[in-house]
């Protein structure tokens, strides 16, 4: 583009300043949304793709099927599985076990001071982990890093956090009152790792997991097991051989010793796709492929809205420049020259819009990161796939921008276009088509966004079945507080007027916890053994009172004065009663529940409550009466009369445990964390819907303004001949209202289907009824009226003498 042409181009934009500004601003906002979606999707789809052996690395899943139908699937597996796989399966190149450590980390410095840190993302494992997964060692020997007891490998960022710029190798860390030596430093793992850790400690899996019969291999599912298969392995043959080994091993221990009819199965999950597997018990945080597909659809819809809105704008823009293009052709400009000028102008606009979009992207990144746990960053734009996607955006917007002038202007007769006696044939149809597709996409997004919004509202307002308000959950790590100290702590808290109730429970025995404890057990009904898997809480007498659980039958631990027949006492929920085969709560009261070597008596049945989130149906739950946890990890539940009581709780905890960090959450926040994925998708969808509605309004404004200009003389003649305000309004508005109705009719079935795909993810859901449909059409209709109202006002206020004076 020459300097003169560039000046003319800028003047033409300035002449249409307001129209150009709102269109380009809307286009920039739309592209910024598309970039946010693309970067987030790239983050989600990149999980574990950095591992070179991702397609032959597997995590072993344990499944237990019972004759009651309450099946169990867990990411934990038997401790002895890895040993069996390495020794009995030639196709297994390596296998390793790993499980999380929960507690504090003490860093000992030269001065003798020991500083305590919260131990996040630390796992106990074995030397073989470095053969299964790829790690980049900065310091240390990868073949020996965890081969000695009480050794630890840390990441580069954790080394800086603990030791600053000091060389960390052979430095000392304290975990569980034991001294660990730093034997290696590895490069930080990408955040896109399904199993994410910042430190690995050595652990001897041959100790601490023995049973009364001496079998320490196949009775304790307590760790993840990952295997690396050889390149020539057949996964079907591996599964077939695994089935036989699992059957033989479990029948020799679990099934024969306790005469169980349950079936134990194992199957491998490939690492490359593990992030989108359905979440199971004891699992790492997972993505949801349905949500990913929905975001892809939303991104495509916004992209179509953006490019078609841009196409409408450029169609209007170049229609107003008909005479200029015609004069250029009249004085000898070839089609090639004119086309080159148009392409260069639109390419310049596309690049300018892209730069504005990137500025908006940087502004919205912190907002999106609040919803997605810091999933994206500014550097995400420099990813190869994102750069390719940006190129597609530039190509797509530029192509749609030049489609109208190339098709309808470059080839039209010069004389007619110079005199303005015609509008290029087909131009109105072209613009209507673009506007129709844009409104179809907008209607689809509005309908779906309303479905998401009302489903989220439904879940957030759903009765949980217990009172979680002002309940503080304090995490007490393993080895930090014995029962005697816990008793003192509880007594001190109960004397505080700002505290209503206090209860002690075992780790993972608090509602809202991502991973609850579980147990396989059975009851006898008419001499028939009915087996079941159930969630298992251990808590003291005050647990049910603190949470205000509702009883259907029986009594609470605190009201039970003695143990009948010397058995431990338990409360069970409704789901347990019906899963085990009882017809009513009364039938279960007083029955014995067996769990291997333990026997429990059912003394109370509580109404179902949502202890594991509100997205899925309520599973069977057993609550055991226990207040003796030793040095095991625990939870302290504190019901506050007033939030200010938190400071008193922290002070008393710190007095008793000066070397343990005060790690707490409010139970409401804990539940919100379980629901963050759905809330994230909901808020992102609502944001993108708002942008699309604004784009639709902008597009309507542009087209209606052009329509008014092209039909100004017609309107003037109609007014001279007596046309009133109502007839002019109908004349200008009926075309757009017809497009809206047609778009809504076409879009509704697709929107209904997309909404039901979203709703099918939930056990408790709304129905898509008339209210959502009516609200959608009202919103789109309001957008239509808002977009054309300026043109309607101008059309009705036009002075016909001014319009016809030049004729």
LINSUL-V577861 format. One record per residue. N is the residue number from 1. RES is the residue in one small letter. NEAR is the number of other ideal C-beta (glycine too) atoms within 8 Angstrom. Layout:
n:N res:RES near:NEAR
n:N res:RES near:NEAR
This chain:
n:1 res:x near:8
n:2 res:x near:5
n:3 res:x near:5
n:4 res:x near:6
n:5 res:x near:10
n:6 res:x near:9
n:7 res:x near:8
n:8 res:x near:9
n:9 res:x near:11
n:10 res:x near:8
n:11 res:x near:8
n:12 res:x near:11
n:13 res:x near:9
n:14 res:x near:7
n:15 res:x near:6
n:16 res:x near:10
n:17 res:x near:8
n:18 res:x near:6
n:19 res:x near:12
n:20 res:x near:11
n:21 res:x near:8
n:22 res:x near:10
n:23 res:x near:14
n:24 res:x near:12
n:25 res:x near:9
n:26 res:x near:14
n:27 res:x near:15
n:28 res:x near:12
n:29 res:x near:13
n:30 res:x near:16
n:31 res:x near:14
n:32 res:x near:13
n:33 res:x near:12
n:34 res:x near:13
n:35 res:x near:14
n:36 res:x near:14
n:37 res:x near:15
n:38 res:x near:11
n:39 res:x near:13
n:40 res:x near:14
n:41 res:x near:12
n:42 res:x near:12
n:43 res:x near:13
n:44 res:x near:11
n:45 res:x near:8
n:46 res:x near:9
n:47 res:x near:11
n:48 res:x near:12
n:49 res:x near:9
n:50 res:x near:8
n:51 res:x near:11
n:52 res:x near:4
n:53 res:x near:9
n:54 res:x near:11
n:55 res:x near:7
n:56 res:x near:11
n:57 res:x near:14
n:58 res:x near:11
n:59 res:x near:11
n:60 res:x near:14
n:61 res:x near:13
n:62 res:x near:15
n:63 res:x near:12
n:64 res:x near:12
n:65 res:x near:7
n:66 res:x near:14
n:67 res:x near:7
n:68 res:x near:10
n:69 res:x near:6
n:70 res:x near:12
n:71 res:x near:9
n:72 res:x near:12
n:73 res:x near:8
n:74 res:x near:14
n:75 res:x near:12
n:76 res:x near:11
n:77 res:x near:13
n:78 res:x near:12
n:79 res:x near:13
n:80 res:x near:10
n:81 res:x near:15
n:82 res:x near:14
n:83 res:x near:9
n:84 res:x near:12
n:85 res:x near:13
n:86 res:x near:10
n:87 res:x near:6
n:88 res:x near:6
n:89 res:x near:11
n:90 res:x near:4
n:91 res:x near:11
n:92 res:x near:12
n:93 res:x near:7
n:94 res:x near:10
n:95 res:x near:15
n:96 res:x near:13
n:97 res:x near:14
n:98 res:x near:13
n:99 res:x near:11
n:100 res:x near:6
n:101 res:x near:10
n:102 res:x near:9
n:103 res:x near:12
n:104 res:x near:13
n:105 res:x near:14
n:106 res:x near:12
n:107 res:x near:12
n:108 res:x near:9
n:109 res:x near:8
n:110 res:x near:3
n:111 res:x near:4
n:112 res:x near:6
n:113 res:x near:6
n:114 res:x near:10
n:115 res:x near:7
n:116 res:x near:11
n:117 res:x near:11
n:118 res:x near:8
n:119 res:x near:12
n:120 res:x near:5
n:121 res:x near:7
n:122 res:x near:14
n:123 res:x near:13
n:124 res:x near:11
n:125 res:x near:13
n:126 res:x near:11
n:127 res:x near:10
n:128 res:x near:10
n:129 res:x near:13
n:130 res:x near:11
n:131 res:x near:8
n:132 res:x near:12
n:133 res:x near:8
n:134 res:x near:7
n:135 res:x near:8
n:136 res:x near:6
n:137 res:x near:12
n:138 res:x near:8
n:139 res:x near:8
n:140 res:x near:11
n:141 res:x near:8
n:142 res:x near:9
n:143 res:x near:7
n:144 res:x near:9
n:145 res:x near:14
n:146 res:x near:16
n:147 res:x near:8
n:148 res:x near:8
n:149 res:x near:5
n:150 res:x near:10
n:151 res:x near:14
n:152 res:x near:14
n:153 res:x near:13
n:154 res:x near:14
n:155 res:x near:13
n:156 res:x near:10
n:157 res:x near:8
n:158 res:x near:10
n:159 res:x near:12
n:160 res:x near:9
n:161 res:x near:7
n:162 res:x near:12
n:163 res:x near:11
n:164 res:x near:4
n:165 res:x near:4
n:166 res:x near:6
n:167 res:x near:5
n:168 res:x near:11
n:169 res:x near:10
n:170 res:x near:5
n:171 res:x near:10
n:172 res:x near:8
n:173 res:x near:15
n:174 res:x near:12
n:175 res:x near:14
n:176 res:x near:6
n:177 res:x near:4
n:178 res:x near:7
n:179 res:x near:7
n:180 res:x near:12
n:181 res:x near:11
n:182 res:x near:16
n:183 res:x near:14
n:184 res:x near:14
n:185 res:x near:14
n:186 res:x near:13
n:187 res:x near:9
n:188 res:x near:8
n:189 res:x near:10
n:190 res:x near:7
n:191 res:x near:8
n:192 res:x near:9
n:193 res:x near:10
n:194 res:x near:10
n:195 res:x near:9
n:196 res:x near:9
n:197 res:x near:10
n:198 res:x near:12
n:199 res:x near:14
n:200 res:x near:13
n:201 res:x near:15
n:202 res:x near:15
n:203 res:x near:7
n:204 res:x near:7
n:205 res:x near:10
n:206 res:x near:4
n:207 res:x near:5
n:208 res:x near:4
n:209 res:x near:9
n:210 res:x near:5
n:211 res:x near:9
n:212 res:x near:4
n:213 res:x near:6
n:214 res:x near:6
n:215 res:x near:9
n:216 res:x near:11
n:217 res:x near:11
n:218 res:x near:11
n:219 res:x near:9
n:220 res:x near:8
n:221 res:x near:9
n:222 res:x near:7
n:223 res:x near:11
n:224 res:x near:11
n:225 res:x near:14
n:226 res:x near:17
n:227 res:x near:14
n:228 res:x near:12
n:229 res:x near:13
n:230 res:x near:9
n:231 res:x near:5
n:232 res:x near:4
n:233 res:x near:10
n:234 res:x near:6
n:235 res:x near:8
n:236 res:x near:6
n:237 res:x near:9
n:238 res:x near:13
n:239 res:x near:10
n:240 res:x near:8
n:241 res:x near:9
n:242 res:x near:12
n:243 res:x near:10
n:244 res:x near:8
n:245 res:x near:10
n:246 res:x near:11
n:247 res:x near:9
n:248 res:x near:8
n:249 res:x near:13
n:250 res:x near:11
n:251 res:x near:9
n:252 res:x near:9
n:253 res:x near:12
n:254 res:x near:12
n:255 res:x near:13
n:256 res:x near:8
n:257 res:x near:7
n:258 res:x near:7
n:259 res:x near:6
n:260 res:x near:10
n:261 res:x near:8
n:262 res:x near:12
n:263 res:x near:6
n:264 res:x near:12
n:265 res:x near:10
n:266 res:x near:13
n:267 res:x near:9
n:268 res:x near:13
n:269 res:x near:11
n:270 res:x near:11
n:271 res:x near:15
n:272 res:x near:9
n:273 res:x near:8
n:274 res:x near:12
n:275 res:x near:10
n:276 res:x near:9
n:277 res:x near:9
n:278 res:x near:4
n:279 res:x near:5
n:280 res:x near:10
n:281 res:x near:11
n:282 res:x near:7
n:283 res:x near:10
n:284 res:x near:7
n:285 res:x near:4
n:286 res:x near:11
n:287 res:x near:10
n:288 res:x near:9
n:289 res:x near:7
n:290 res:x near:9
n:291 res:x near:11
n:292 res:x near:13
n:293 res:x near:8
n:294 res:x near:13
n:295 res:x near:13
n:296 res:x near:10
n:297 res:x near:9
n:298 res:x near:13
n:299 res:x near:12
n:300 res:x near:8
n:301 res:x near:12
n:302 res:x near:17
n:303 res:x near:12
n:304 res:x near:11
n:305 res:x near:16
n:306 res:x near:14
n:307 res:x near:11
n:308 res:x near:15
n:309 res:x near:18
n:310 res:x near:13
n:311 res:x near:13
n:312 res:x near:15
n:313 res:x near:14
n:314 res:x near:14
n:315 res:x near:14
n:316 res:x near:14
n:317 res:x near:11
n:318 res:x near:13
n:319 res:x near:13
n:320 res:x near:9
n:321 res:x near:9
n:322 res:x near:12
n:323 res:x near:9
n:324 res:x near:9
n:325 res:x near:14
n:326 res:x near:12
n:327 res:x near:9
n:328 res:x near:10
n:329 res:x near:10
n:330 res:x near:8
n:331 res:x near:6
n:332 res:x near:5
n:333 res:x near:7
n:334 res:x near:6
n:335 res:x near:7
n:336 res:x near:6
n:337 res:x near:9
n:338 res:x near:13
n:339 res:x near:11
n:340 res:x near:8
n:341 res:x near:10
n:342 res:x near:13
n:343 res:x near:10
n:344 res:x near:10
n:345 res:x near:10
n:346 res:x near:13
n:347 res:x near:10
n:348 res:x near:10
n:349 res:x near:10
n:350 res:x near:12
n:351 res:x near:9
n:352 res:x near:9
n:353 res:x near:13
n:354 res:x near:12
n:355 res:x near:8
n:356 res:x near:11
n:357 res:x near:13
n:358 res:x near:11
n:359 res:x near:8
n:360 res:x near:11
n:361 res:x near:12
n:362 res:x near:8
n:363 res:x near:8
n:364 res:x near:10
n:365 res:x near:12
n:366 res:x near:7
n:367 res:x near:8
n:368 res:x near:13
n:369 res:x near:12
n:370 res:x near:6
n:371 res:x near:10
n:372 res:x near:11
n:373 res:x near:5
n:374 res:x near:7
n:375 res:x near:10
n:376 res:x near:12
n:377 res:x near:7
n:378 res:x near:6
n:379 res:x near:5
n:380 res:x near:11
n:381 res:x near:12
n:382 res:x near:6
n:383 res:x near:9
n:384 res:x near:5
n:385 res:x near:7
n:386 res:x near:14
n:387 res:x near:10
n:388 res:x near:8
n:389 res:x near:9
n:390 res:x near:11
n:391 res:x near:8
n:392 res:x near:8
n:393 res:x near:12
n:394 res:x near:12
n:395 res:x near:8
n:396 res:x near:10
n:397 res:x near:16
n:398 res:x near:12
n:399 res:x near:8
n:400 res:x near:12
n:401 res:x near:13
n:402 res:x near:13
n:403 res:x near:9
n:404 res:x near:15
n:405 res:x near:12
n:406 res:x near:10
n:407 res:x near:10
n:408 res:x near:12
n:409 res:x near:14
n:410 res:x near:11
n:411 res:x near:6
n:412 res:x near:10
n:413 res:x near:5
n:414 res:x near:9
n:415 res:x near:7
n:416 res:x near:9
n:417 res:x near:15
n:418 res:x near:10
n:419 res:x near:6
n:420 res:x near:7
n:421 res:x near:4
n:422 res:x near:7
n:423 res:x near:7
n:424 res:x near:11
n:425 res:x near:7
n:426 res:x near:8
n:427 res:x near:12
n:428 res:x near:7
n:429 res:x near:7
n:430 res:x near:12
n:431 res:x near:14
n:432 res:x near:10
n:433 res:x near:8
n:434 res:x near:13
n:435 res:x near:15
n:436 res:x near:11
n:437 res:x near:10
n:438 res:x near:16
n:439 res:x near:13
n:440 res:x near:11
n:441 res:x near:15
n:442 res:x near:16
n:443 res:x near:17
n:444 res:x near:13
n:445 res:x near:16
n:446 res:x near:14
n:447 res:x near:16
n:448 res:x near:15
n:449 res:x near:12
n:450 res:x near:12
n:451 res:x near:15
n:452 res:x near:14
n:453 res:x near:10
n:454 res:x near:10
n:455 res:x near:14
n:456 res:x near:11
n:457 res:x near:8
n:458 res:x near:11
n:459 res:x near:13
n:460 res:x near:7
n:461 res:x near:5
n:462 res:x near:9
n:463 res:x near:3
n:464 res:x near:10
n:465 res:x near:9
n:466 res:x near:11
n:467 res:x near:6
n:468 res:x near:11
n:469 res:x near:5
n:470 res:x near:9
n:471 res:x near:15
n:472 res:x near:15
n:473 res:x near:14
n:474 res:x near:13
n:475 res:x near:10
n:476 res:x near:11
n:477 res:x near:12
n:478 res:x near:10
n:479 res:x near:7
n:480 res:x near:11
n:481 res:x near:11
n:482 res:x near:7
n:483 res:x near:9
n:484 res:x near:6
n:485 res:x near:10
n:486 res:x near:14
n:487 res:x near:8
n:488 res:x near:9
n:489 res:x near:13
n:490 res:x near:11
n:491 res:x near:8
n:492 res:x near:9
n:493 res:x near:12
n:494 res:x near:8
n:495 res:x near:5
n:496 res:x near:10
n:497 res:x near:4
n:498 res:x near:9
n:499 res:x near:15
n:500 res:x near:6
n:501 res:x near:10
n:502 res:x near:13
n:503 res:x near:12
n:504 res:x near:13
n:505 res:x near:14
n:506 res:x near:14
n:507 res:x near:10
n:508 res:x near:9
n:509 res:x near:14
n:510 res:x near:11
n:511 res:x near:14
n:512 res:x near:13
n:513 res:x near:10
n:514 res:x near:5
n:515 res:x near:7
n:516 res:x near:12
n:517 res:x near:11
n:518 res:x near:11
n:519 res:x near:10
n:520 res:x near:14
n:521 res:x near:12
n:522 res:x near:11
n:523 res:x near:12
n:524 res:x near:9
n:525 res:x near:8
n:526 res:x near:4
n:527 res:x near:4
n:528 res:x near:6
n:529 res:x near:9
n:530 res:x near:12
n:531 res:x near:12
n:532 res:x near:15
n:533 res:x near:11
n:534 res:x near:14
n:535 res:x near:13
n:536 res:x near:13
n:537 res:x near:15
n:538 res:x near:11
n:539 res:x near:13
n:540 res:x near:11
n:541 res:x near:9
n:542 res:x near:10
n:543 res:x near:14
n:544 res:x near:13
n:545 res:x near:11
n:546 res:x near:13
n:547 res:x near:13
n:548 res:x near:7
n:549 res:x near:11
n:550 res:x near:7
n:551 res:x near:12
n:552 res:x near:9
n:553 res:x near:9
n:554 res:x near:11
n:555 res:x near:7
n:556 res:x near:11
n:557 res:x near:12
n:558 res:x near:7
n:559 res:x near:6
n:560 res:x near:11
n:561 res:x near:3
n:562 res:x near:4
n:563 res:x near:9
n:564 res:x near:7
n:565 res:x near:5
n:566 res:x near:4
n:567 res:x near:10
n:568 res:x near:11
n:569 res:x near:12
n:570 res:x near:13
n:571 res:x near:16
n:572 res:x near:15
n:573 res:x near:14
n:574 res:x near:12
n:575 res:x near:12
n:576 res:x near:13
n:577 res:x near:14
n:578 res:x near:8
n:579 res:x near:12
n:580 res:x near:13
n:581 res:x near:8
n:582 res:x near:11
n:583 res:x near:4
n:584 res:x near:7
n:585 res:x near:12
n:586 res:x near:6
n:587 res:x near:9
n:588 res:x near:14
n:589 res:x near:12
n:590 res:x near:7
n:591 res:x near:10
n:592 res:x near:10
n:593 res:x near:14
n:594 res:x near:10
n:595 res:x near:11
n:596 res:x near:7
n:597 res:x near:4
n:598 res:x near:7
n:599 res:x near:9
n:600 res:x near:14
n:601 res:x near:15
n:602 res:x near:15
n:603 res:x near:12
n:604 res:x near:13
n:605 res:x near:15
n:606 res:x near:15
n:607 res:x near:10
n:608 res:x near:9
n:609 res:x near:13
n:610 res:x near:12
n:611 res:x near:11
n:612 res:x near:12
n:613 res:x near:9
n:614 res:x near:10
n:615 res:x near:10
n:616 res:x near:8
n:617 res:x near:6
n:618 res:x near:11
n:619 res:x near:10
n:620 res:x near:14
n:621 res:x near:14
n:622 res:x near:16
n:623 res:x near:14
n:624 res:x near:12
n:625 res:x near:12
n:626 res:x near:10
n:627 res:x near:8
n:628 res:x near:5
n:629 res:x near:12
n:630 res:x near:6
n:631 res:x near:8
n:632 res:x near:8
n:633 res:x near:10
n:634 res:x near:12
n:635 res:x near:14
n:636 res:x near:15
n:637 res:x near:18
n:638 res:x near:13
n:639 res:x near:12
n:640 res:x near:14
n:641 res:x near:9
n:642 res:x near:7
n:643 res:x near:6
n:644 res:x near:6
n:645 res:x near:13
n:646 res:x near:10
n:647 res:x near:7
n:648 res:x near:10
n:649 res:x near:16
n:650 res:x near:10
n:651 res:x near:8
n:652 res:x near:11
n:653 res:x near:12
n:654 res:x near:9
n:655 res:x near:7
n:656 res:x near:9
n:657 res:x near:10
n:658 res:x near:5
n:659 res:x near:8
n:660 res:x near:12
n:661 res:x near:7
n:662 res:x near:8
n:663 res:x near:7
n:664 res:x near:11
n:665 res:x near:8
n:666 res:x near:10
n:667 res:x near:14
n:668 res:x near:9
n:669 res:x near:8
n:670 res:x near:14
n:671 res:x near:14
n:672 res:x near:9
n:673 res:x near:9
n:674 res:x near:11
n:675 res:x near:13
n:676 res:x near:10
n:677 res:x near:9
n:678 res:x near:11
n:679 res:x near:11
n:680 res:x near:10
n:681 res:x near:12
n:682 res:x near:12
n:683 res:x near:9
n:684 res:x near:14
n:685 res:x near:14
n:686 res:x near:11
n:687 res:x near:9
n:688 res:x near:14
n:689 res:x near:12
n:690 res:x near:8
n:691 res:x near:13
n:692 res:x near:16
n:693 res:x near:12
n:694 res:x near:10
n:695 res:x near:17
n:696 res:x near:16
n:697 res:x near:11
n:698 res:x near:13
n:699 res:x near:17
n:700 res:x near:15
n:701 res:x near:14
n:702 res:x near:13
n:703 res:x near:13
n:704 res:x near:15
n:705 res:x near:12
n:706 res:x near:13
n:707 res:x near:11
n:708 res:x near:13
n:709 res:x near:8
n:710 res:x near:8
n:711 res:x near:9
n:712 res:x near:10
n:713 res:x near:9
n:714 res:x near:7
n:715 res:x near:16
n:716 res:x near:14
n:717 res:x near:10
n:718 res:x near:11
n:719 res:x near:11
n:720 res:x near:8
n:721 res:x near:6
n:722 res:x near:5
n:723 res:x near:9
n:724 res:x near:6
n:725 res:x near:6
n:726 res:x near:6
n:727 res:x near:9
n:728 res:x near:15
n:729 res:x near:11
n:730 res:x near:8
n:731 res:x near:11
n:732 res:x near:15
n:733 res:x near:11
n:734 res:x near:8
n:735 res:x near:9
n:736 res:x near:14
n:737 res:x near:10
n:738 res:x near:8
n:739 res:x near:12
n:740 res:x near:14
n:741 res:x near:8
n:742 res:x near:9
n:743 res:x near:14
n:744 res:x near:12
n:745 res:x near:7
n:746 res:x near:9
n:747 res:x near:13
n:748 res:x near:12
n:749 res:x near:7
n:750 res:x near:9
n:751 res:x near:14
n:752 res:x near:10
n:753 res:x near:8
n:754 res:x near:12
n:755 res:x near:14
n:756 res:x near:9
n:757 res:x near:9
n:758 res:x near:13
n:759 res:x near:12
n:760 res:x near:7
n:761 res:x near:9
n:762 res:x near:10
n:763 res:x near:6
n:764 res:x near:8
n:765 res:x near:9
n:766 res:x near:8
n:767 res:x near:4
n:768 res:x near:10
n:769 res:x near:6
n:770 res:x near:5
n:771 res:x near:6
n:772 res:x near:13
n:773 res:x near:11
n:774 res:x near:8
n:775 res:x near:9
n:776 res:x near:15
n:777 res:x near:11
n:778 res:x near:8
n:779 res:x near:11
n:780 res:x near:16
n:781 res:x near:10
n:782 res:x near:8
n:783 res:x near:13
n:784 res:x near:12
n:785 res:x near:9
n:786 res:x near:9
n:787 res:x near:14
n:788 res:x near:14
n:789 res:x near:8
n:790 res:x near:9
n:791 res:x near:13
n:792 res:x near:13
n:793 res:x near:8
n:794 res:x near:9
n:795 res:x near:13
n:796 res:x near:9
n:797 res:x near:6
n:798 res:x near:12
n:799 res:x near:6
n:800 res:x near:11
n:801 res:x near:7
n:802 res:x near:8
n:803 res:x near:11
n:804 res:x near:11
n:805 res:x near:6
n:806 res:x near:3
n:807 res:x near:4
